[in-house]
Amino acid sequence: MKSEGREDNASGKGLYRTKIFGFERNILFTGLTSFLTDTSVKMIYSVMPMFLMSIGASKASLGLIEGVAESTASLIKAFSGFWSDRIGRNKPFMLAGYAISAVILPLYAFVISPIQVLVLRFAERLGKGIRTAPRDSLIAASVANNGTGRAFGLQKAMDNSGAIAGPLIAFAILSLFPDNYRLIFLLAGIPAIAGIFVIIFGIKEVRKKNTELLQEFRFRDFPKRYWFFLAIIFIFTLGNSTDALLLVKANEAGIKVAFIPLVYLITNVVSVVAAIPAGALSDRIGKEKLLIAGFLIYAVVYLFFGMNVDEGTLFALFALYGLYSAATDGIQKAFVADVADASRRGTALGIYNAMLGITLLPASLIAGVLYDRVNSSVPFIFGAAMALLAALLMVVYMVTGKRQ
């Protein structure tokens, strides 16, 4: 650590620059918070499709619930990002957002209809909307030496580590208490509550100077290539519907309900292993190249999901899906953080996250209707086509950028 960092720490400032296990303090503890919360969320998410169908929901309803909850709550992401830039603080938004999720998650145990799931899902996603952009802005502000790819890679790895622990816990509970989804929901609040204490005691605010605070929002203050990138992500996301349909497809292909959490586990194991190396690689070779590779992997995975494949092939596809996730999710956020001006970083990340969530509504509705009204192959073929188009546009983005 540099000497100026030690001086900051001695005076009580700059504690976020302290290195723990080779990562800045805030990067590590933000990742730990995500791990705990994602453990809770994925305990529920890994069994939610089967639970919803057990209380009368259709496959189209799955898409509707996910789409409405994500899209409506995502509007808050842009506002939370803007206000965190406006006041120069991120931690209060993180604390409020994670606390909402921790309170809501156990309430799924008491629902008796799909509409109640929708209400709780919206409230829980509202918490995510409040915390996401400020959290990502805090990560970017805590990074030294142009290491955003590696930092967001750790964030992604910790997210997916929770997504490994969650389904494993759900699998264990279902093995001991078959079809007892409500017990899973009740226990899911425990890790999320622990995450609140990590925020309070582990994460340090990265304060901005008054001259760095964002005063107003203007579209022209963001570079044209930022909006071009968002357009590419919009096209890709339009074919990237809820993962619930992947789990339903796996179940219909012959994988038993109790093993569905383990199928989802494969995706997250691969993503955890690959996320940090993928982030570090993107810092070296350029994030555009890794995103193109990720979109192409997604296209291949969804194309095969649209075919009648055996169970063994499905397991391989879920592994490849984890590789796609490692090559895109964190890298996209790191790319936005690099493109945006530091004073507008929270707003830029908020708009990006909001656009993702809003696009999920038409994406999930399209996929759900195609699944129910046409056949189970069409939504996956549509997703593959959108991913291929996004990859081609990303090539254009990269080539035109070199010419400037």
HELIX and SHEET records of a PDB file:
HELIX    1   1 SER A    3  ALA A   10  1                                   8    
HELIX    2   2 LEU A   15  ARG A   17  5                                   3    
HELIX    3   3 ARG A   25  TYR A   45  1                                  21    
HELIX    4   4 MET A   48  SER A   54  1                                   7    
HELIX    5   5 LYS A   59  ILE A   87  1                                  29    
HELIX    6   6 LYS A   91  ILE A  104  1                                  14    
HELIX    7   7 LEU A  105  PHE A  110  5                                   6    
HELIX    8   8 PRO A  114  SER A  142  1                                  29    
HELIX    9   9 THR A  148  LEU A  176  1                                  29    
HELIX   10  10 TYR A  181  LEU A  187  1                                   7    
HELIX   11  11 GLY A  189  GLY A  202  1                                  14    
HELIX   12  12 ASN A  210  GLU A  212  5                                   3    
HELIX   13  13 PHE A  219  ASP A  221  5                                   3    
HELIX   14  14 LYS A  224  LEU A  238  1                                  15    
HELIX   15  15 ALA A  244  GLU A  252  1                                   9    
HELIX   16  16 VAL A  257  PHE A  259  5                                   3    
HELIX   17  17 ILE A  260  ILE A  285  1                                  26    
HELIX   18  18 LYS A  287  PHE A  305  1                                  19    
HELIX   19  19 GLU A  311  VAL A  339  1                                  29    
HELIX   20  20 ALA A  342  ARG A  344  5                                   3    
HELIX   21  21 ARG A  345  VAL A  369  1                                  25    
HELIX   22  22 LEU A  370  VAL A  374  3                                   5    
HELIX   23  23 VAL A  378  ARG A  403  1                                  26    
SHEET    1   A 2 LYS A  19  ILE A  20  0                                        
SHEET    2   A 2 PHE A  23  GLU A  24 -1                                        
END                                                                             
